[in-house]
Amino acid sequence: MPTATQTAPAPAAPARAGRRRPSGPDWLWAALLTLAVTTFRAGSPQLWRDELASWNAASRSTGELWGMLGHVDAVSGFYYLLLHFWVALFGDSAAVLRLPSALAMAGTAALVVVIARALFDRRTAVFAGLLFALLPVVTRYGTEARSYAFAVLAVTAATWLLLRALERPAAGRWVGYSALVAVSGLLHMVSLLVLLPHALIVVLRWWSVRRTRTVVSFAVAAVAGLVPVVPLVLLGRRQVGRQISWIETPRMRDVSGLWDNLFASPLVGLAIAALALLPLAWPRGRRHAVELMLLGAAPIAACFVVSQGSSSYFIDRYLLFTVPAWAVLAAAGLAALRPRAAGAAGLAALVLLGAPDQRQLRTAQAKEPSDGVAAARVIAQGYRPGDGFVPPRGKTERVFMVDYQIEYYLPERVRLRDVFAERSAVASDDLFPVECKQPERCLGDTKRIWLVTRDSGDDHDPYNWLPAADKKALKDHYRIARTTDVRGLHVSLLERVK
């Protein structure tokens, strides 16, 4: 029986390999909870420009999609192809477009639990499952029609297979690991930075057991996984100027901003950072905490260094695949708190810190500040067959994809002619149409035009952001019959005068 002088129990340490027990249904409820959280009101936020690009690409035929990828967005091609078949089966509502990402996050939650159980204990695994499911960033990108959640799933699965292969090497595990490395790179090339911490973990394990064959197996599997990605990397490098030239070279002050955005909540990010440091102070079991720290921190550091070159990749969503490692490490910190109730209280406090962000993520303007639904409604109510359409384009404005925003929300009966598009985006094998070099000639005999431009705030000019030639052609031949302002947009009906 315990005596009065018995010391308090030490923080939870990793279970011995031979004493680990299956995590039972813990992985299942974590996956279901994550799926429930990410699908709750998933269709409420309006699609923003990156999601509109996904919708537009996925809505094309496979031949049209392949033609587009040769000119732009090749790095997203694998995801676009998956989404293409998904849309063909289930439609393209906002909730349906985002559901694959929710499923990917649910799969990641299951892996987070089994990794935490393998490295630590069931208490840590339970905390990890709850924490991951309720992180605001999981909601943010679990309701995003982009490839990021899939990259997180692939990287986490690769990490799990690596840990299993290091524990008990087998050819099938290394083959599976190699395949997942390839899938990770095809989904998002920046996710290949995970190979750095993977290599460091292999070296640390080798230092303990000196099993050289394992190091060789890892090197062969990693290289084999990179081979299918090489053509994509080469093609992506040619397109990089059109896609990420807007990302600035990072400075040290940008690291804190990235950390806040990595968790979609500054307060949650701060709490995760504090909790993640606790397991590093353990007298026992520090090795697994160090490995997780490498999985979380090494890709961020590597991306910072690489981004000092000609192209920058230092943006939170590109490094989203590090979040599972931080979640497990923070969960281990919660599990180490004493008394044991302090861990549950800490988790509850962390969830409360993220509650305002969770609410905001489900509002209509959570991702896109301008109201495309309202703008499309104005056009639909006043539409007449033969009406034209002019959105802002040009080199700086087309990236906001106002044209796709309106097109997505217009009912099928409304078919507007894109007046200043000399050749459509599909015909051009591009995300954007080819614009008229002589705008006045492209007007033709169009009697009415719907002009939709972004609201710049102080200036209420409905011709905002239009190229000078387009603006002159419209002003010379049309008058503004009426202008309706909706959130972030001007919707003007122009009528021909001569």
N, C-alpha and C positions, 0 to 999 in steps of 0.2 A: 504493500500500500504506500502511496506517496506520503512523504514526511513534510513537516512544516517548513523545513529548510530546502525543499526541492526547488530548483531553479525553474524559471519560465522556459517553456519550450523554445527551441531555436527556430529561426525562420525556416520555412519549408525549403527543402533542398531537392534536387532532382532524384527521382527514384532510380534505383539500380536497374540496369537493363534486364536482368533476369527476373525482377519482381514487378515489372510493369504489367498492368492489367488492361484489357480493352476498355475504351472510354464509353462503352455501352451506347445508349441513345443520345449522349450529349452532343455529338456532332450533328445529329438529326434535328434536335430542337433548335440548335444555333442556326442551322440553315433555314429552318422554317420561320424563326423569329426575324432573321435578316430579310427574308423574302416578304414577310408581312409588312415590315417597316418600309422597305423600298418600294413596294407597290401601293402603299396607302396614299391616295390622291396623286398618283404618279403622273396623271394626265393634266393636272392643274397648271403647272408652269408652262408658259408658251415656249415653243421651240425657239432656240437661239441659233445664230448663224452656223455654228459648227454642226448642229443637229440637222439644220436645213440642208447642209451640204451632204450629210449622210442620207437623208431622205431622197434628195435629188439623184444621187448616184445609185442608190438601191432601187429606184423606180425605173431605171433604164434596163434595156435588155442586156444579156451577158455580153453580146458583141459590142453594143454601145459602151458598156462599162469598160470593157477591155480597151477599146479605142481611147477613152478618156484617160485611163491610167497611164498610157504611154506619154501623156503630156503633163498631167498634174495628179497629185495625191496618190501616187503609186504606193506610198508607205501605208496607206489606209486600205489598199485594195483587197486584202484578205478579209478584213472586217466588212467592207462593202459587199463582197460576194456573199458572205454569210447572211447579211441583212437583206440582200436581194431575194434570196430564197425564203427568208422569214416573211417578208412583206408579201410575196406571192402567195403564201399560205394563209396569212392571218390579217392582212390589211396594213394600213399605214396611219392609224390614229396615233396620237402622241403617246398614250399609255402602251399601245402595242409596240411601237418603235423602241420604247425604253425597257420593255419587259426582258429582252435577252440580257441586258446589263444587270437587271435585278437578279436574274437567275445566276449569272456569273458571280455576283457578290455573295449570293447564298452558298454557292459551291465553295467560295473562298472561306466563308465562315466555318464550314465543316472542316476544312483543312487547318484553319487556325486552331480549332479545338484539338484535333488529333496531334498537331505539332506541339501544342502546349502540354498535352498529356504525356507525350513521349519524352519531352525534355524535362518536365517538372512533375506535376502531380495533378490529380483530378480537380482539386480546388482551384489551381491556376487555370486549368482548362475551362472550368465553368465561368470564371471571371473573364477569361479571354473571349469566350463565345458571346457573353452578354455585352462586354465592352465593344467588341468589333461591330456587333449588330446595331448598337445604339450610337455609334460615332456619326456626327453630322456629315462627315466627308463620305461615308459609305452611302448615306441617303443621296448626297449630291451626285455621285457618279454611278450609283445604282439606278438613278433616274436620268441617265444621259445616253442618248443614242449615238455613242461613240465607242471606240475600241478599248478605252482605258480599263473598264472593269474586267474585260476579257484578258488583258495583259496582266492584271493583278492575279487573276485566277491561274493563268499559265505559269507565272513566276512562282507563286506559292506552291503549286503542285510540283514544279521542278525542285524547289527547296525541300519539300517533303520526301520526294524520291531520292534526292541526294543524301539526306540524313539516314534514310533506310539503307541505302547502298553502303554508306560508311559504317553503319552498324553491322550489316551482314551483306557483304558484296555478292552480287549475282548478276549474270549477264543481262537478264530481263530488266532489272532495275536500271542498269546503265543505258540500255537501249531506250527505255521509257524516258529517262532523264534527257537523253540526247534529243528525242522527239519533242519534248516540252521546251527545250532551249530554242529549237527551230520555230515552234509555234509562237513563243514569246517574241522572238525577233520579227516574225511576220506580222504580228499584231501591233507591235510598237518597237522600233529599233532601239530606243533609249533603254528599254527594259533589259537589254543585253548587258547593261552595266552590272547586273546582279552576278555575272560571272566573276567579277572581282572579289566580292565577299565569299562566294562559293569556293574560289581558289584558296583564299586565306583560311577558310574553315578546313579544307582538305589538308593544307600544310600544318595547321595546328593539330589536327587529329594524327597526321603522320608523325609529328614530333613526339606524340605520346606512345604510339605503337610501332612506329618505323615499318609500316607495311607499304613498301614501295609500289607494289602491284596496284594498290588503290589509287595512288597518285597518277600512275600511267593510265589506268582505266578512266579516271576523271578527265585527263587531258584529251584522250581519244574521243570520249563522249562529247566533250565541249566543242572540239574542233568539228566533229561530224555534225553537230547541231548547227554550227555556224555556216556550213557549206550551202544549205538551201537559201540562206538569207543574203549571201554575197551578191547575187544579181539585183536583189531589191535595194541593197545598200548603194550599189553603183548607180542605179536608176534614180534613187532618192537624192543622191548627191547632185545630180543634174537639175533636179526640180527644187532644191532647197531654197533658192532665192525667191520663189513664188509663195512659199509656204510658211517659213519661220523667220524671214528677214526682219520681222517686227520685234522679235525677242531681243532685248538688249543684253550686252555683255554684263554679267553680274559683278557686283562689288560685295565686299564683306557685309555691308549693311543690308544687302538684299537677302541674306540667309534667314534673318528673323522673319521677314515678310513671307518667304517661301514656307517656313515652318508653320506660321499661322494659317496660311492657305492650305497646307497639306492636310490639315484637320478640319478645314472649313469653319474654324472657330478659334480665335486667339486664346480664349480662356481654356478651352479644351486642350489646345496645343500646349499651353503652359503646364497644365496638370499632367499631361502625358509625359512631358520632359522630366518633371519632378519624380513621377513614379518610376520612370525607366531607369533612373539612377540608383534606385534602392537595391535591386538585385546584384549590382556590381560590388556592393559592400558585404555580400555574404561571405562568411568564412569558408563555406563549402558550396559546391555547385556553381562557382563563379564562371567556369568554362562555358556553360551554356548561355549565361547572361552575356558574356563577351561575344560569343558567336552571334547572338541576336543583335547586339549593338553593331557588329560589323554589317549584318544584313540590312540594318536600317540606315547607318551613317555612311558606310563606304560608297554606295552609289551616289549619294548627295554630294559628297566631297569630290568624287570622280567627275560628276557632271559639272560641278563648279569649275574644275580645272580645264576640262575639255572645252567648256564654253568660253574660255579666254581666247580661243582661236577665231577663225573667220565666221563661224556659225555658233550661235548660242542655243542651248537646249534647256536652260535653267528656268524651268517653270514647274509649278507644283504638280499639275496633272500628269506631266511626263514622268514624275517620280512617285506616283501614287502607289506603285508596286512595293514601296518600302513600308506602307502603313501596317500590313499584317505583322511584320516583325516588331514594330513599335507597340502594337496592341498586345502581343504576347508578352513582351518585356514589361509593359505597364501592368498587365494582369499579374505577372510574377511579383511585381512590387506590391500590389494590393494584397496578394495572398500572403506576403511576408509580414504584413502589419499585425501587431498584437495590441490589445486582445483581438481575437478573430473577428469580432463584430466590427472592428475598425475597418476591415477590408470591405465589408458590405456597405458601411457608411460612406467610405471613400468612393465606391462605385456609384452609389446613389447621388452623391454630391457631383460627381463628374457628369452624370446623365442630366442633372438639373442645370449644370453650367451650359450644356449644349441644347437645352430645350428651346430657348429663343431662336437659335439657328435652325433647329428642326422645323419650327413653325414657319419661319421665313422661307425655307426651301420649298414649301408647298403652296406658296402664293403665286398668282399668275405672272408677276414680274420678277420671280426669283432668278431667272436666267436672262431674260430679254426685257429691257426696260421699255421698249416701244410696244404699243398695243396693236399687233397685227390683226387680231380678231376683230377689233372695233373698226379698223381701217377697211378690212374686207367686207364688213357688214355695210358700211357706207356705200361702197362701190356696188355691192349686190343689190341694194335697195334702189339705186338710181341707174342701173345698167340698162343699156339698149344694145341689141345685136349690132356689130360693126364698130363698137367703141374701141379706142386705142388705149395704150398703157405706156406710161413713161416713169420709170424709177430712176433714182440717182445711180450713176455708174462712174465711169472714169477710173483711173488707177487707184485712187484712195477710197472711193465710195463703194465700189462693187463688192468689197469684202464684207460689207454689212448685209448683203443679200436681201435687200428690201424686196426685190422682185420675187424671190422664192418665198419670202415670208407672206406676201400677199397671195401668191399663187396657191400656197398650201391651204390657206384658210378660205379661199373663195369656193363657193358651191360649184359643182360640175357644170351647171347650166350657164355659168358666166365664163365666156371665152373672150379674153381681151387680146388684141394684136399688139405685140411688143414693137412699138413704132420704130425705135432707133436701133433695133437688132437687125443687122444686115444678114447675119446667119446665126441660127440658134446655137445654144451651147451643145446640144446633142450632135448637130451637124458639124460642129467645129471640133468634136472630140475634146471638149473642155468643160470646166465647171461654169464658164461664163460665155455669153454669146459674143460674136464679133460685132462691134459697134459701127454704125454708119460713118463713113468718112465725110459724106455730104448730107448732114441731117435734114436739110430742107427738102431734098429730093425724096428722102425716105418717108416724109409725111404723107405723100400720095394725096388721096382725096378723103382722108379720114376726117369725119365731121366733128367727132367729140373724142376727147382724150382725158383719161384719168391720170393725173400727175400726183405721185406719192413721193414726198421727200421727207428727210429727217428734220426734226425740230432742233435748232441749234441753241434754244434757250431764250436769249434776248431778242434775236432777230426772227420775226414772223414772216419773212419772205417765203412764199410757197415755192419759189424757184431755187431755194437753197441747195447747194452742193451739185447743181447741174453743171456739166461742162459748158463753157461760154458759147460754143457753136450751137449746142442743143437749146440753150436758153434763148438765144437770139431767134432761132427758127420758130420756136413756140410763141415768143412775144410778137413776132412779125405777122403771124397768121391766126392767132387765137386770142380770145379774151377769157378771163377767169369768170365763169358763171357763178361759182360759189366755192368756198373753201371750208372744210370741216377739220378742226383740230382734234385729234385724239392723243392719248398719251404718247409723246415722243415722235409723232408723225403729223404732217400736213397732208390732207387728202383734198385735191382740187379737181373740179370738173372744168375743163377747157372746151370752149365752143369756137368753131371756125368763124372768122369774120371776113376772110377774102382768100 
